Amino acid sequence: TFEEYMGRIDTISSIDAAATPDEDKEIASLLLQQIEFANVVVLNKVDLIPEAEREATVKKLTAFVKTLAPSALVLPTSQSKVAMPQILNTGHFTLDFAN
């Protein structure tokens, strides 16, 4: 399940043995900032989640994203199939938000 997979990944260094604890923090911080600043988040490869778990897992991931970026549009996809108008020139970005 998604929870089991995430439970096995304690830190970024478990993926990249060369990463230091400081690099772990920097990478984790960068990843969180990317989500916090996003106005559209594409959840790709949802087709790889077992069908019995897919809906619940997508809901959990969407809820997680929404805690970091409440106004972000979250688009679950498979094979990166997204209509371009959903991700380009959406009108969601403002300079006020960026500052």
C-alpha positions as CSV (number, residue, x, y, z in Angstrom):
1,T,0.0,0.0,0.0
2,F,1.0,3.6,-0.2
3,E,1.4,3.9,3.5
4,E,3.7,0.8,3.6
5,Y,5.8,2.3,0.8
6,M,6.1,5.6,2.4
7,G,7.0,3.9,5.7
8,R,10.0,2.3,4.1
9,I,11.4,5.6,2.9
10,D,12.6,7.3,6.1
11,T,14.8,9.9,4.4
12,I,16.0,10.9,1.0
13,S,19.3,9.3,1.9
14,S,17.6,5.9,1.9
15,I,17.3,6.5,-1.8
16,D,20.6,8.2,-2.3
17,A,23.2,6.7,0.0
18,A,25.5,9.7,-0.7
19,A,23.1,12.3,0.7
20,T,24.0,13.8,4.0
21,P,21.5,14.7,6.8
22,D,21.8,18.4,5.8
23,E,21.1,17.5,2.1
24,D,18.1,15.5,3.2
25,K,16.7,18.5,4.9
26,E,17.4,20.8,2.0
27,I,15.8,18.4,-0.5
28,A,12.8,17.8,1.7
29,S,12.4,21.6,2.2
30,L,12.7,22.2,-1.6
31,L,10.1,19.5,-2.3
32,L,7.7,21.0,0.2
33,Q,8.3,24.5,-1.1
34,Q,7.5,23.3,-4.7
35,I,4.2,22.0,-3.5
36,E,3.4,25.0,-1.4
37,F,4.0,27.3,-4.3
38,A,2.2,25.2,-6.9
39,N,-1.1,26.3,-8.3
40,V,-1.5,23.0,-10.2
41,V,-0.2,19.6,-9.0
42,V,-0.2,16.6,-11.4
43,L,-0.4,13.3,-9.6
44,N,0.9,11.0,-12.3
45,K,1.0,7.3,-12.6
46,V,-2.2,6.7,-10.5
47,D,-2.8,3.7,-12.7
48,L,0.0,2.0,-11.0
49,I,-1.8,2.1,-7.6
50,P,-3.7,-1.2,-7.1
51,E,-7.3,-0.6,-8.2
52,A,-8.7,-1.5,-4.7
53,E,-6.5,1.2,-3.1
54,R,-6.5,3.8,-5.9
55,E,-9.4,6.0,-4.8
56,A,-8.4,6.1,-1.2
57,T,-4.8,6.7,-2.0
58,V,-5.5,9.5,-4.4
59,K,-7.8,11.1,-1.8
60,K,-5.0,10.9,0.8
61,L,-2.4,12.4,-1.6
62,T,-4.8,15.2,-2.7
63,A,-5.5,16.0,1.0
64,F,-1.8,16.1,1.7
65,V,-1.2,18.5,-1.2
66,K,-4.2,20.6,-0.1
67,T,-2.7,21.0,3.3
68,L,0.3,22.6,1.7
69,A,-1.4,24.4,-1.2
70,P,-5.1,24.8,-0.4
71,S,-5.9,26.6,-3.7
72,A,-3.9,24.2,-5.9
73,L,-5.8,22.3,-8.6
74,V,-4.8,18.6,-8.1
75,L,-5.0,16.5,-11.3
76,P,-4.7,12.7,-10.9
77,T,-3.4,11.3,-14.2
78,S,-2.1,8.2,-15.9
79,Q,0.8,8.4,-18.5
80,S,0.8,12.2,-18.0
81,K,-2.4,12.6,-19.9
82,V,-3.5,16.1,-19.0
83,A,-5.3,18.6,-21.2
84,M,-2.9,21.5,-21.8
85,P,-5.5,24.1,-20.7
86,Q,-5.6,22.5,-17.3
87,I,-2.0,23.2,-16.7
88,L,-1.0,26.2,-18.9
89,N,-2.2,29.7,-18.6
90,T,-4.7,28.7,-15.9
91,G,-4.9,32.2,-14.5
92,H,-4.3,30.9,-11.0
93,F,-0.9,32.5,-10.6
94,T,-0.6,36.0,-9.2
95,L,2.4,38.1,-8.3
96,D,0.8,38.8,-4.9
97,F,0.8,35.1,-4.2
98,A,4.5,34.8,-5.3
99,N,5.6,37.5,-2.8
